[in-house]
Amino acid sequence: MKRLMVLFVLVAFAGVARAEDGKTLFDSKCAACHGKDGKAKKMGSPDISAVKASEADIAKVISDGKGKMKPVKSLTPEQVQAVAKYVKGGLK
C-alpha cells in the first residue's frame, strides 16, 4: 500500500511538472521575441496573447516555423505540445 501511495504521488507530481513546462519553456524559448505576455515586440513578432489558432496549428508553427519565425528544433514533440497548450490557454 505504501508503494502504491508513493507511486501515486510521483505520478501526480509529474503531471503538475508537465503542466508548468509550457510556461517555463515559453519563457525560455519564446519570450525573447514574443514577450512574456505574448504581446508583439518591436522586432515585428505577432501578438500571440489571444491567438485564435488551434493547439495543433500552434504546435505546427513552433515545429515548422512560419514567416520570419524559424522552427524551434530544440524542443521535443512533448515540449512543443506543452508550449502550444500554454499559448492556446492565453499564456496563463
Residue pairs with C-beta under 8 A, 6 or more apart in sequence:
18 78
18 82
19 82
21 79
21 82
22 82
22 83
22 84
22 85
22 86
22 87
22 89
23 86
23 91
25 75
25 79
25 82
25 83
25 86
26 34
26 36
26 83
26 86
26 87
26 91
27 36
29 72
29 74
29 75
29 83
30 72
30 83
33 41
33 43
33 45
33 69
34 40
34 41
34 45
34 46
34 48
35 41
36 91
37 49
37 91
38 47
38 48
38 49
38 50
38 51
38 87
38 91
39 47
39 49
40 46
40 47
44 68
45 68
45 69
48 87
48 91
49 90
49 91
50 90
51 58
51 87
51 88
53 61
53 88
54 88
55 81
55 84
55 85
55 88
56 84
58 83
58 84
58 87
58 88
59 80
59 81
59 83
59 84
61 69
62 71
62 72
62 75
62 80
62 83
62 84
63 71
63 72
63 75
63 77
63 80
64 71
65 71
65 72
72 80
75 83
